[in-house]
Amino acid sequence: MRKALLFLGILNDTDVDWMITAGTRHTVPAGEVLIHEGQPVQSVFLVLDGTFVVSTAALGAKQIARLMCGEVVGEMSFVDSRRPSASVTAIEPSAVLAISRHTLVRKLEEDVGFAARFYRAIAVFLSDRLRTTVGLLGYSQGRKLDDDSQYDDELDPETLENLSIAGARFDLLQRRLRTL
């Protein structure tokens, strides 16, 4: 859920309303592949409910990540227009909000304010993912948490202020999409 809060905390209420209107809620049964490695991705997805696994053929289909409620999926292929380097599969009945690439590109071209907020949100989201990956690779080993210390991976005060608003936006998004 923290990922959605980072993402939605940068967007505004009008942006979220547009996402709800422009997107489509999809139910994804357990075992269904949402994104196929090496195949073009036609949408950006926001996980509304459920759990997905990320795997890659290069590692023998080994699970490399789990994605849960609030994760954004397909954003890397959207940003760099490359085919995905991993597959994303539902491991339980799940739901996503899908916004087609074409619709999103058109909105980004027409609404400069939305484009600035959207790309900043994607940048913060990807930065957080990279920091997590670096930590998993062992670059932060030996570091101990201390209440009086400030750490480089702490959220800044501006981001913290947006978390409650972002949580309310995600709740609104889920409620409105349940009625569609």
C-alpha positions in Angstrom: 0.0 0.0 0.0 2.9 2.3 0.6 3.7 2.4 -3.1 0.1 3.7 -3.9 0.6 6.4 -1.2 3.8 7.6 -2.8 2.1 7.6 -6.2 -1.3 9.1 -5.3 0.2 11.6 -2.8 1.7 13.5 -5.7 -1.3 13.4 -7.9 -4.3 15.6 -7.1 -8.0 14.7 -6.7 -8.8 15.7 -10.3 -6.0 13.4 -11.5 -7.5 10.5 -9.5 -11.0 11.2 -10.8 -9.6 11.2 -14.4 -7.9 7.8 -13.7 -11.1 6.3 -12.5 -13.1 7.6 -15.5 -10.4 6.8 -18.1 -9.5 3.4 -16.6 -11.2 0.1 -16.6 -11.5 -2.2 -13.6 -10.4 -5.8 -14.5 -10.8 -8.9 -12.4 -7.7 -11.1 -12.8 -8.2 -14.8 -11.9 -5.5 -16.7 -10.0 -2.9 -18.0 -12.5 -3.6 -15.4 -15.2 -0.6 -13.5 -16.6 -1.3 -9.8 -16.6 2.0 -8.9 -18.3 4.0 -11.3 -20.5 7.7 -11.0 -20.6 8.9 -9.8 -24.0 5.4 -8.9 -25.2 4.2 -5.3 -25.6 2.2 -3.8 -22.7 -0.9 -1.9 -23.8 -1.8 -0.5 -20.4 -0.5 0.8 -17.1 -2.1 -1.0 -14.1 -2.8 -0.1 -10.5 -3.3 -3.1 -8.3 -6.6 -2.6 -6.4 -6.8 -6.0 -4.7 -4.9 -9.3 -4.6 -1.3 -10.4 -5.1 0.9 -10.8 -8.2 4.3 -12.4 -8.6 7.0 -11.0 -10.9 9.2 -13.6 -12.6 11.7 -13.7 -15.4 12.8 -16.4 -17.8 16.4 -15.4 -17.3 16.2 -16.7 -13.8 14.3 -19.9 -14.7 10.9 -18.3 -14.0 12.0 -17.7 -10.4 9.9 -15.3 -8.5 11.7 -12.0 -8.1 9.0 -9.8 -6.5 5.5 -9.8 -5.1 3.1 -7.0 -6.0 0.2 -6.2 -3.8 -2.6 -3.7 -3.3 -1.4 -0.2 -4.4 1.4 -1.2 -6.7 1.7 0.3 -10.2 2.5 -2.2 -12.9 3.6 -1.7 -16.5 5.1 1.7 -15.7 8.6 0.9 -16.8 7.4 -0.2 -20.3 5.2 2.9 -20.5 8.1 5.2 -19.7 10.8 3.7 -21.9 8.5 2.0 -24.6 10.5 -1.2 -24.3 9.0 -4.7 -23.9 8.8 -5.9 -20.3 11.8 -7.9 -18.9 9.5 -9.9 -16.6 6.1 -11.5 -16.4 3.5 -10.5 -13.9 1.0 -13.3 -12.8 -1.9 -13.2 -10.3 -1.4 -15.8 -7.6 -4.9 -15.2 -6.2 -8.1 -13.6 -7.5 -7.1 -10.0 -8.0 -8.3 -6.7 -9.4 -6.6 -3.9 -11.3 -7.4 -0.5 -12.8 -6.1 -0.5 -16.4 -5.4 2.7 -18.2 -4.6 2.2 -21.8 -1.3 3.5 -23.2 -3.2 5.4 -25.9 -5.5 7.1 -23.4 -2.7 8.0 -21.0 -0.4 9.4 -23.8 -3.3 11.6 -25.0 -3.9 12.9 -21.5 -0.2 13.6 -20.9 0.0 15.6 -24.2 -3.2 17.6 -23.5 -2.7 18.4 -19.8 0.8 19.7 -18.8 -0.1 19.9 -15.1 -1.2 16.3 -15.0 1.9 15.2 -17.0 4.2 16.9 -14.5 2.5 15.3 -11.6 2.2 11.9 -13.3 5.9 11.7 -14.3 7.0 13.0 -10.9 4.9 10.3 -9.2 6.4 7.6 -11.5 9.9 8.9 -10.8 9.3 8.8 -7.0 7.8 5.3 -7.4 10.7 4.0 -9.4 13.2 5.6 -7.1 11.7 3.9 -4.1 11.7 0.5 -6.0 15.4 1.0 -6.9 16.3 1.9 -3.3 14.5 -1.3 -2.1 16.3 -3.4 -4.7 19.7 -1.9 -3.7 18.9 -2.8 -0.1 18.0 -6.3 -1.0 21.3 -6.7 -2.8 23.0 -6.2 0.5 24.4 -2.6 0.1 22.8 -1.6 3.4 24.1 -4.6 5.4 25.4 -3.9 8.8 23.3 -0.7 9.3 21.4 -0.6 12.5 18.3 1.4 13.2 18.7 4.1 15.8 15.8 6.4 16.9 18.1 9.5 17.0 19.7 9.0 13.6 18.4 10.2 10.2 18.7 7.7 7.3 18.9 8.4 3.6 15.9 6.2 2.9 13.5 8.0 5.2 10.6 9.7 3.7 10.9 13.5 3.7 8.4 15.6 5.6 6.6 16.8 2.5 5.9 13.2 1.4 4.7 12.3 4.9 2.2 15.1 4.8 0.7 13.7 1.6 0.3 10.1 2.9 -3.0 10.6 4.7 -4.4 12.4 1.6 -3.0 9.7 -0.6 -4.6 7.0 1.6 -8.0 8.8 1.3 -7.5 9.0 -2.5 -6.8 5.2 -2.8 -9.8 4.4 -0.6 -12.0 6.6 -2.8 -10.6 5.0 -6.0 -11.4 1.5 -4.7 -14.9 2.5 -3.6 -15.8 4.2 -6.8 -14.4 1.3 -8.9 -16.4 -1.3 -6.9 -19.6 0.3 -8.1 -18.7 0.2 -11.8 
